[in-house]
Amino acid sequence: MKNILNHLIRNRILQHILFWALSFLILVNILKVSAEIKKIDLIYTAVFHVPVFLIVYLNLKVLFPYFLEKGRYFLFAAFAVVIITAGAGFYLILFNQWIDYIFKGYYFIAYYSFWDISLYYLIYIFLTSLLRLARGYFKLQEIEKERSETELKALRSQINPHFLFNSLNSIYSLSRKNSPAVPDKIVQLSDLMRHIIYESDSDFIPLEKEIEMVQNYIELQNLRTLASEKINLEINGNVQHKKIAPMVFLPFVENSFKHGLKSGAENAFVHIRITVDDNVIVFVVENAKGAEPSFTDSKYQGIGIQNVKKRLELLYPGLHKLSIIENEKTFKVFLQIQLNKHAAKMFNR
């Protein structure tokens, strides 16, 4: 049903065909002279539509785009009165004088008075203007959706694993030492890259996958840290049957590693906590604050962080809370995502 509606919104010719078919069906039942629809009713209804057709397309092609859409409401109303008056006059002349020369052997009369037929035409102008506005609204919604999807794809494409070459160098160093951990680390790196390149192309993925990506990232980064500087990850609650936007956690974790453990901070650490409570996901990452100029100058303003903020605004409008807290010794990121009923419907598509 949704696909049919989308096709109808995009296909203007089909819209016009359906509109006139419905109009003919309604009017032939109004204008018929007996209980059954006869040939004369079909002819009368077809001819009746001639002035209606002219009025509708004068409205759609002239009045609507040149006056109504540009906010010239008085001129729109004035010209609408003009074409309604002209249409009513044309109707009276058509059925009282001309139609006998066109369809000989039939007896047609103008059923409606000037004011009655003018009311018909006013209804048609109002209805077609309303449909035009509705079509414009749906088209705008479609454009906005496409814009958002394009922007999301562009933002995802900017999120790159900056640690890739460092991880490869670390694995290379292990291989030179004939470490038995090399195969496992290669698999972890492969899984992480597969997640970033392929799985992150979706708007939403299982929460377990996103946490697994963070775990793989931590394992790879721990190859380059001292034993006392291990990243700590804590998972609370049931993470199953939940979905989340991909690549939401990693930029914050990466920033904490880069600006916490590698910033020259005393007693460097990174603590990560992910808590799931019903339909609320809370992600907290805290790291020691280093004293290196490169760290204090950045203050979480990297491209990756800005991209995550934009993606959160697009995918969780009004459903998330993000705060970054800085003090003398630490930086802390708090992200809360609310999975309400609307979001759940999006997740299950």
N, C-alpha and C positions, 0 to 999 in steps of 0.2 A: 504494500500500500504506500509506503514511504517512497519507494522507487518510482511508482506511478505518479505520485504527487510531484516529485522532483522533476520528472520528465515533462509533466504538464507545465510546470513553472518555467522551464527552459524553452519549450516549444510554443512560440507565439501563434503560428498557423493553427495548431491544434486547439489553442485557447479560443481563437475566433470561430473556428468551426463548431466547437462545443457550445459556445455562447449563442450563435445563430440557430443551431439545431434546437437548443432548449427554448429559445424565444419563439421559434416557429411552432413547436409542440404546444407551448402554453397558449399562444394566440389562436391557433386553429381550434382549440377547444373552447376558447372564449367567443370567437366569431362565428362558429358553425350555426347554421339555421335550423338544424334538427338534432335529434339525439345521436344519429350516426354521422360520421364525417364523410362528406361526399366530394366529388370532383370540384364543384363550384366553391366549396369551402377552402380547398387547397389553393385554387386560383386566387380567390379573394385575399387569403392570408399572404400569399406570395407578393401580390401587388401592394397590399397594405404595408409590407416591409420596405418598399422602395423609398418612401420619404424617411422612414425610420433609419434605414441604412445610411442615407445621406447625412442625416442629423448626427448619428453616432460617430461617423468618421470625420465630420467637420469638427466635432467636439474633441475627438482623440488626436487628430492631426494638426489642428489649428488652435482651438481655444485652450485646451489643456496645456500643451507645451509652451505656448507664447504668452499666456495670461495666468492661468492658475498656478503652474509650477514656479513662475517668477513673482508670485505674490501680488499680481494685479487683479485683485478679487473683484473690484467694481467693474472693470472692463470685461472680465470673464462673465459676470452676471448680466451685464448689458448685452454683450454679443450672444449669450445664451438665449436671452429673450428674443433677440432678432431672429436667430435661426429657428427657434420654436415657432414664432409667428409665421415665418416664411414656410416652414414645414407644414403647419396647419393649413395655410392657404393653398399650398401645393396639393395637400391631401384632398381638400374640397374640390379643387379644379379637376384633379385626376379622376375622382370617383363620380363626379356630377357631369363631366363633359367628355373627357378624353377616353375613358375606359371602354365606352360603347363602340368606339372606332377600332379599338385594339382587339377586344373579345366580342365579336358579333354573335348574336344568338343567346347571350347571357344578359341578365338584367341586374346591374349593380347600382347601388346607391351609397352615399356616404352615411354610414350608420351614426357617426358621431358628429356633434356640433363642434364649432371652433374651439370652445373652451374645454370640452371633453377630450378632444384629440391633443390639445396643448398639454393637458395633464399627462397623457400617455408619454409625450415626447420629453416632458420634464422628468418623468420617472426614468426614462432611458438615459438621459444625460446624467442624472444623479447616479444611477446604477453603474454605468460605464466609467464614470469618473472615480467612483469608489473602487471598482475592480482595477483600474489603472493604478490607483494609489496602493492597493494591496499588492499588486504585482511588483511595483517599485520597492515596496517594503521587503517582500520576500527576496527580490533580486539583491537588495542591499545587504540582507542577512547572509545570502549566499556568498557575496563578494567579501563580506567581513569574515565569514568562515574560511574561505579560501586564503584570505590575507593572513589570518591567524595560523592556518596550517603551513603556509609558506614561511611565515616568520619562525614558527616552531622548528621547521626543517633547517632553516638557516642558523638558528641558535644551536641546534644539535650538532650541526656540521662544524661549529666553531669550538665545540668542546672536544679537545684532543688530549690523549694521554701523554702529558709532558714527560712522564717518567719512563716512557717506553725505552728510549736509548739507555738510560741509566740502569733499567732492569736488565736489558740485554747485556750491558757491560758487567753487571753483577753476576749474571748467569755464566757469562764467559769466564769470569774470574774463578767461579766454582768449578767449571769444567777443566780449567788448567790445573786445579788441585785434585782432579779426579773425585770430586765430591759425589756421593750417591744421591744427593738431593737434586741434582740437575734435572733429571726427567720430570720430577714432580713440579719443579718451578717452571719448566717449559710448558707443562700442561696448564698450570695456573695462569701464566701469561697468555696462553692461547685462549683459554676460557674468557679471560678479561677482555681481550681484544674482540672476540666474537660477540660478547655482550655489547660492547661500545659500538661496533660497526653495524651489527645486524639487529639485535634485539632492541636497542635504543631507538630504532626507527619508528616504533609504536608509541602512541601517546601514553599508554599505561601497560605495565608489566606486573607479574606477581611480586609481592614484597620480598619473598624468599630469594628471588633472583637478584634483586637490588642489594640485599644484605650479603649474598654470596659474592657479588662483585666487590663489595667493600672488604670482605674477608680476604679475597684473593689479592686485592691491592695492598692490604696490610702485610700479608705474608711476603709479598715481593719487596715491599719497602723495608721490612725487617732484615732483609739481606744486607742492607746498607747502614744499619744502626747498631749501636752497642747494646749489650744485654740489658743495661740499666735504662735504656731509652725505648723500650718496646711500647708500641701503641696498644692501649687497652680498649677492648670492645666488649660492651655489655648489652645483652639482648633480654628484654623483659616482655612478657605477654605472649599471646598467640599470634604469630606472624602469618599463619596460613589463611587462605581464602581472602586475602587482602591484596589490592593492587595499588600501584603508585606510579607516578611519572618517572621514567628512567633518568639516570644521571642527575638525580637531585641531591644525593648525599655526597657523592664522590668529590665534587669541587671543594666542598667545605673540609672534607678529610684531607684532601691533597694540600689545601692551604695550611691546615694545621700542621701537617708534616713539614712542609717547606718552611713555614714561618715560626714553627715551634721547635722542632727537633734540630733543624739546621740553621737556626738563627743565632746560635751562641748563647742561648738562654741557660741560666744556672738551674740545675735540677730539671732539665727539659723533660716534658711529658706531653702525651696526647691521650685524653680520655674521651671515649665515644660511648654514648648510651642511646639505644633505640628502644622505646617503650610503646607497646600497642595496648590500648584500653578501649575495647568495643570498637567504635568507629573513629577513634582518634589516634593518630600516629605522632609521637613526639620524638624528635631527633635533637640530641644535644652533643656538641663537641667542644671540648675545652682544651686549650694548650698553653704551655708556658710562653711568656712574651720575651722575645729576644731583644737584644740591644743594638743589633746591626742596623745601619741606616736604611738598607734596602728593605728591611722588614717594617720599620716604623713608618717609612714613606708610603708603603703600599696600603696598609690598614684595610685589608680585605676589599680592595677596589679593583682586583684583577678581572680580566675579561670573563673567566669562568664563573665567578661569583655574580657578576652583573647579568650574565646570561641566565643563571639559575633564577635570579629575581624576576626577570622578564617571563620566563617559562612558568613560574609559580603564578604570576598575575594572569597569564593566559589560561592555564589549566585549572587553577584553583581560585577563581575570583571570589573574594569574600569568604573563602574556606581555609585560609592559612594565616599564620602569624609568624613573622620572621623578625628576630631581634639579634643584634650583634653587640655584645657588652665588652667594653675594654676597661681594664684598670691597670695599675702600675706593673703587675706581674703576669697577668693572664689575659687571653682573649677567649670569649665564650660565644658560641652560636646556639641559639634556641630556635627551632623550627617546629611548629605545630600544624598538622594538616587534618582538617575535618572531612571525613568521608560521609557526607549526608546522603539522603535517598537519591538526590539528583546525580551526585557523583557516582553512586552505586550503579545507576542505570547506564552511565557512560562506561563504567568499568566492564559491565557485562555484555557490551555490544560485540 
